[in-house]
Amino acid sequence: MKRNSDKFDVVIMAGGMGTRVAENFPLIPKPMILINDIPVLEHQIKVLADSGFKNILIVVGHLHSVITSYFDSGENWGVKIKYFVEETPLGTAGALYKVRDLLSANFILLNGDLIFDMDLERLYKFHMESERLATITVHPNSHPFDSAIVVKKGAEVVKWLSKDDPSRADDEYWYSNCVNAGIHVLNKSIFDNIPAKDKVNLDRDILKPLIKSGNLSAYSTTEYIKDMGTLDRIPEVEREIASGFVHSKNLTFKQKAIFIDRDGVVNKHVGHLSNIEDFELIRGVEDAISTLNNLGYLCIIVTNQPVIARGELSVNQLEMIHNKMETLLGKHGAYLDGIYYCPHHPDSGFEGEIRELKFDCDCRKPKAGLLLAAKEAFNIDFSKSWMVGDHIRDIQAGNSVGCKTAFIGENELSEANVTFKSLLSFSEFLTSRERP
């Protein structure tokens, strides 16, 4: 996608003190912490360069000479780097206002403490096509309970809940695992109305006010993004980089996935589930999905939900059930990368049915529409993926697109490649195959 080469199309905020790790690294700023002998900031610049974003403005402050002397003009990395020095802290966005004339009309904004590897051109294209003023990158993570949660409708952000929001103190407040990842694309016109004050907070003063006007988009990705704000994450990230796990999650590469039927595999089967109080995870499912997450598989729910067409459950009620599922999984460090459901039902004659949903569709399993939609969204390689379910229609859907298939049940199903009694047993099987 063509961009203005005379302006900076990336801003990296690298001026913070990094108070949580500063005492362990007193002589360097946080973005210069070494990860596999390479500074965090250098990891970022390499991803930017590989994605074609080579005009970079770095906002520096604390110990800024360490950064400027190391990277200089950026020539050694095939990029052009300029610096803005915050002599006094201006908040998370104050510097942007001061450099706005140097920026492209739409530019990427990064936090300087992130390790990530993602298809940035895909993100930028999404932002441009959304025609909104700002886009935040969101993703599921293994600790949503202590992260800010973004609530979206389609691609539009409708609510932003801080981790200490009073509503989240309720043990039965269910939410989708959708977390702000710290990577943004902004149209610089958002700075036209920045309040006049010494410090400007990006989230509070710029992004959150855009929700009311419908001008904030959320770009959902399954790619690797992790902030280096705590010391305990460093060895984990080093292992994941060294193993190739981080780079493999970039959506320019084909992904492997586990497609998972919901009822009877993830939650206890109670017939046509229509009451959120009846939703209960099967024992061991949290550990199973966490294991699959760590093996590098995308975990994607694909479920027939004819209760919607039958008028027994609304879309909003179904989404709340799925929020409960994601919240319960998240409390145990497990997450889903996607949820796809079919709301249709081919048979008529139910009291309260929704007539426009009563037809023979292409997404109701055993047809493969749900799997094909996920393939398109996540660049999935079916030959490296599995369909896991407790009904023959799940297995038929997986077989039809070339997935390997696992049946969950007491008795073997000949149409499936393997049979296990639970999702947990299946995850243990994959672990034994894929880990030395």
C-alpha positions in Angstrom: 0.0 0.0 0.0 1.5 3.3 -1.1 2.5 5.7 1.7 4.2 9.2 1.8 7.9 8.5 1.9 8.7 12.0 3.0 6.9 11.6 6.3 7.3 9.2 9.2 4.9 6.3 9.1 6.0 4.8 12.5 6.4 6.4 15.9 7.9 4.3 18.8 7.3 5.6 22.3 10.6 4.8 24.0 10.9 7.5 26.6 9.4 6.0 29.7 11.3 5.2 32.9 10.2 1.5 33.1 9.8 1.6 36.8 9.0 -2.1 37.2 12.3 -3.2 35.8 14.5 -0.1 36.2 16.2 -1.2 39.4 17.5 -4.3 37.6 18.7 -2.2 34.6 19.7 1.1 36.0 22.1 2.1 33.1 19.8 1.5 30.2 16.2 2.4 29.2 13.6 -0.4 29.1 13.5 -0.6 25.3 17.2 -1.5 25.3 16.8 -4.6 27.6 18.5 -7.5 25.8 16.3 -10.3 24.5 18.6 -13.1 23.1 21.4 -10.5 23.1 19.4 -8.0 21.0 17.6 -5.0 22.4 13.8 -5.0 22.4 13.9 -1.9 20.2 16.0 -3.7 17.6 13.6 -6.6 17.5 10.9 -4.0 16.7 12.9 -2.3 14.0 13.6 -5.5 12.2 9.9 -6.4 12.1 9.1 -2.9 10.8 11.7 -3.1 8.1 10.6 -6.5 7.0 7.0 -5.2 6.7 8.1 -2.2 4.6 7.7 0.5 7.3 11.1 2.2 7.2 10.6 5.8 8.2 10.7 5.7 12.0 10.5 8.4 14.6 11.5 7.4 18.1 10.4 9.4 21.1 13.1 9.1 23.7 13.6 10.5 27.2 15.2 8.6 30.1 18.8 7.7 29.3 18.1 8.6 25.6 21.8 8.7 24.6 21.9 4.9 25.0 19.2 4.6 22.2 20.5 7.4 19.9 24.1 6.2 20.0 23.1 2.6 19.3 20.8 3.1 16.4 22.0 6.5 15.0 20.4 7.1 11.7 19.1 3.5 11.3 21.2 2.9 8.2 22.6 -0.4 9.6 19.1 -1.7 9.7 17.9 -0.4 6.3 15.6 2.2 7.9 15.6 6.0 8.5 15.4 7.0 12.1 14.9 10.4 13.7 14.5 11.2 17.4 12.3 13.5 19.5 13.7 14.0 23.0 11.3 14.6 25.8 13.2 16.9 28.1 10.3 16.6 30.5 7.7 13.8 30.5 4.8 14.7 28.3 2.6 11.7 29.0 1.9 8.8 26.6 0.9 11.1 23.8 2.1 14.6 24.4 5.1 14.2 22.1 2.8 13.2 19.2 1.2 16.6 19.2 4.6 18.3 19.0 5.8 16.1 16.0 2.5 15.9 14.2 3.7 17.8 11.1 6.4 15.2 10.6 4.0 12.3 10.5 2.2 10.6 7.6 -1.5 11.1 7.5 -1.9 7.6 9.0 0.9 6.2 11.0 1.7 3.2 13.3 2.3 3.9 16.9 4.1 1.4 19.1 5.0 1.1 22.7 8.8 0.6 23.0 8.6 -2.3 25.4 6.8 -4.8 23.1 8.2 -7.9 21.5 6.0 -8.7 18.5 6.0 -10.3 15.1 3.1 -9.5 12.9 1.9 -8.6 9.4 1.8 -4.9 9.8 0.7 -4.3 6.2 -2.4 -6.3 7.0 -3.1 -4.1 10.1 -2.5 -0.9 8.1 -4.8 -2.1 5.3 -7.5 -2.9 7.9 -7.2 0.6 9.4 -7.5 2.3 6.0 -10.5 0.3 5.0 -12.3 0.9 8.3 -12.3 4.7 7.6 -12.1 5.4 11.3 -9.7 7.8 12.9 -7.9 5.2 15.0 -7.3 1.5 15.2 -6.1 -0.4 18.2 -4.7 -3.9 18.0 -6.4 -6.4 20.3 -5.8 -10.0 21.0 -6.6 -12.7 23.5 -4.0 -13.4 26.2 -3.4 -15.7 29.0 -4.1 -13.1 31.7 -7.2 -11.1 30.7 -8.2 -10.8 34.4 -5.4 -8.3 35.0 -5.5 -6.5 31.6 -7.7 -3.8 30.1 -10.6 -5.3 28.3 -11.9 -3.9 25.0 -15.5 -4.6 24.1 -16.3 -4.4 20.4 -19.3 -4.8 18.1 -17.9 -6.1 14.9 -14.8 -4.0 14.4 -16.1 -1.0 16.3 -15.0 -0.4 19.9 -18.0 0.3 22.1 -16.5 0.1 25.6 -13.1 0.0 27.2 -12.8 -1.4 30.7 -9.7 -0.9 32.8 -8.5 -3.8 35.0 -9.8 -2.0 38.1 -13.2 -1.1 36.6 -15.8 -1.6 39.4 -18.0 -3.8 37.1 -15.2 -6.4 36.8 -15.3 -7.0 40.6 -18.5 -9.0 40.1 -17.6 -12.7 40.0 -20.2 -13.2 37.3 -19.1 -10.4 35.1 -18.4 -12.2 31.9 -16.3 -10.7 29.1 -14.7 -11.7 25.9 -10.9 -12.1 26.1 -10.1 -9.0 24.0 -7.1 -7.1 25.3 -5.4 -3.9 24.0 -2.0 -5.0 22.7 -0.2 -1.6 22.5 0.0 -1.3 18.7 -2.1 1.4 17.0 -2.7 3.0 13.6 -3.8 6.6 13.9 -4.9 9.3 11.6 -3.1 12.4 12.7 -6.2 14.6 12.5 -7.0 13.2 16.0 -4.5 15.7 17.4 -6.6 18.6 16.2 -8.6 18.6 19.4 -6.0 17.5 22.0 -6.7 19.4 25.2 -4.1 22.0 26.1 -2.2 20.6 29.1 1.3 19.6 30.0 0.8 15.9 29.8 -1.5 14.0 27.4 -2.6 10.4 28.0 -3.1 8.4 24.8 -5.9 6.2 26.1 -7.8 8.6 28.3 -7.4 11.9 26.3 -7.3 10.6 22.7 -8.5 7.1 22.1 -11.4 6.6 24.6 -13.2 9.8 23.5 -13.4 8.4 20.0 -15.7 5.6 21.2 -18.7 7.9 21.5 -18.4 9.0 17.9 -17.8 5.5 16.6 -14.3 6.4 15.4 -12.3 3.7 17.1 -11.7 0.4 15.4 -10.3 -2.8 16.9 -8.1 -5.0 14.8 -8.1 -8.6 16.2 -5.0 -10.7 15.7 -3.6 -14.0 16.9 0.0 -12.9 16.2 2.6 -12.7 18.9 2.6 -9.5 21.0 4.0 -9.3 24.5 5.1 -6.4 26.6 8.4 -6.7 28.5 7.1 -4.8 31.6 8.1 -7.6 34.1 11.3 -9.5 34.5 9.7 -12.9 34.6 8.6 -12.6 31.0 12.2 -12.3 29.6 13.3 -16.0 29.8 9.9 -17.1 28.4 10.1 -14.7 25.4 13.7 -15.7 24.8 12.7 -19.3 24.5 9.8 -18.5 22.2 12.0 -16.5 19.9 14.8 -19.1 19.8 12.3 -21.9 19.0 10.8 -20.0 16.1 7.4 -19.8 17.8 7.3 -16.0 17.7 8.0 -15.7 14.0 5.7 -18.6 13.1 2.7 -16.7 14.5 3.1 -13.9 11.9 0.0 -14.2 9.6 2.1 -14.0 6.5 2.7 -17.7 7.3 0.2 -20.5 7.2 -1.2 -21.3 10.6 -2.1 -24.6 12.3 -5.4 -24.8 14.1 -7.5 -26.9 16.4 -11.2 -26.5 15.4 -13.2 -27.5 18.5 -16.9 -28.3 18.7 -18.4 -26.7 21.8 -21.2 -28.7 23.5 -19.9 -32.0 24.9 -16.3 -31.1 24.2 -15.7 -27.8 26.0 -18.8 -27.6 28.2 -21.1 -30.2 29.6 -23.8 -31.2 27.2 -27.3 -30.2 28.5 -29.3 -30.5 25.3 -30.0 -27.3 23.6 -28.2 -24.9 25.9 -30.2 -21.7 26.3 -29.6 -20.6 29.9 -26.2 -19.2 30.8 -26.5 -20.7 34.3 -26.4 -24.2 32.7 -23.0 -23.5 31.1 -20.2 -25.4 32.8 -16.8 -26.3 31.6 -15.9 -29.9 31.4 -13.1 -30.8 33.9 -9.7 -30.4 32.4 -10.7 -28.3 29.5 -8.8 -25.3 30.8 -5.6 -27.3 30.9 -6.3 -28.8 27.5 -6.7 -25.5 25.7 -3.7 -23.9 27.5 -1.6 -26.9 26.3 -2.8 -26.3 22.7 -2.1 -22.6 23.0 1.5 -23.4 24.1 1.9 -25.9 21.2 1.3 -23.0 18.8 -2.1 -24.1 17.6 -4.9 -21.6 17.1 -7.9 -22.7 19.2 -11.1 -22.0 17.3 -14.6 -22.9 18.4 -16.9 -24.0 15.6 -20.4 -24.8 16.8 -23.9 -25.3 15.4 -26.4 -23.1 17.4 -29.9 -23.9 16.0 -31.4 -22.5 19.2 -31.1 -19.1 17.6 -33.2 -20.0 14.6 -35.6 -21.8 16.8 -36.1 -18.6 18.8 -34.9 -20.1 22.0 -31.8 -17.9 22.4 -30.9 -14.5 21.1 -27.6 -13.6 19.5 -26.8 -11.4 22.5 -27.6 -14.2 24.9 -25.3 -16.6 23.0 -22.5 -14.0 23.1 -22.9 -13.7 26.9 -22.6 -17.5 27.1 -19.4 -17.3 25.0 -18.1 -14.5 27.2 -18.6 -16.7 30.2 -16.7 -19.5 28.5 -13.8 -17.1 27.7 -13.7 -15.6 31.2 -13.6 -19.0 32.8 -10.8 -20.2 30.5 -8.9 -16.9 31.0 -8.9 -17.4 34.8 -6.8 -20.5 34.2 -4.4 -19.0 31.6 -6.2 -20.5 28.5 -7.7 -18.6 25.6 -9.6 -19.0 22.3 -8.4 -17.4 19.1 -11.8 -17.4 17.5 -15.5 -18.4 17.9 -17.6 -19.2 14.9 -21.2 -20.4 15.1 -24.0 -21.2 12.7 -27.4 -19.7 13.8 -29.4 -21.5 11.1 -31.7 -24.5 11.2 -33.3 -26.1 8.1 -36.4 -27.4 9.7 -39.5 -25.3 10.5 -42.4 -25.8 12.9 -41.0 -24.4 16.2 -42.9 -21.9 18.2 -41.1 -18.5 18.1 -38.8 -19.5 15.4 -36.9 -16.9 13.3 -38.1 -17.5 9.8 -35.2 -15.8 8.0 -32.8 -18.2 9.7 -34.7 -21.3 8.7 -32.9 -22.5 5.6 -30.3 -25.0 4.4 -27.1 -23.0 4.8 -23.4 -23.6 4.0 -22.1 -23.2 7.5 -24.1 -25.8 9.5 -21.8 -28.8 10.2 -21.3 -31.2 8.6 -20.8 -28.5 5.9 -17.5 -26.7 6.2 -18.6 -23.0 6.1 -17.4 -22.2 9.6 -14.0 -23.8 9.0 -13.6 -22.0 5.7 -14.4 -18.7 7.2 -11.8 -19.2 9.9 -9.3 -20.3 7.3 -9.8 -17.0 5.4 -9.4 -14.9 8.6 -6.3 -16.7 10.0 -4.5 -18.0 6.9 -4.9 -21.6 8.1 -3.4 -24.7 6.6 -6.0 -27.4 6.9 -3.4 -30.2 6.3 -1.7 -29.1 9.6 -4.9 -28.7 11.5 -7.4 -30.8 13.5 -11.2 -30.9 13.9 -12.2 -32.2 17.3 -15.8 -33.0 18.1 -18.2 -35.5 19.7 -20.5 -36.0 16.8 -20.1 -37.5 13.4 -21.0 -34.2 11.7 -17.9 -32.6 13.3 -15.7 -35.3 11.9 -17.3 -35.1 8.5 -16.8 -31.3 8.4 -13.1 -31.8 9.2 -12.6 -34.6 6.7 -14.2 -32.6 4.0 -11.5 -29.9 4.1 -8.6 -32.2 4.7 -8.1 -31.7 8.5 -7.1 -34.6 10.7 -9.9 -35.5 12.9 -10.4 -36.5 16.6 -13.6 -37.9 18.0 -14.4 -37.3 21.6 -16.4 -40.2 23.0 -16.4 -43.6 24.8 -16.4 -45.6 21.6 -14.2 -45.3 18.5 -15.6 -43.7 15.4 -14.2 -45.2 12.2 -14.5 -41.9 10.2 -12.1 -40.2 12.7 -8.3 -40.5 12.7 -8.2 -40.9 16.5 -10.6 -41.2 19.4 -10.2 -39.9 22.9 -12.5 -39.6 25.9 -11.8 -35.9 26.4 -10.2 -32.8 25.0 -7.6 -33.1 27.7 -6.6 -36.6 26.5 -6.3 -35.3 23.0 -4.1 -32.4 24.1 -1.8 -34.9 25.9 -1.6 -37.0 22.7 -0.5 -34.0 20.7 2.0 -33.0 23.3 3.6 -36.5 23.2 3.8 -36.2 19.4 5.2 -32.7 19.1 7.4 -32.2 22.1 10.7 -34.2 22.4 
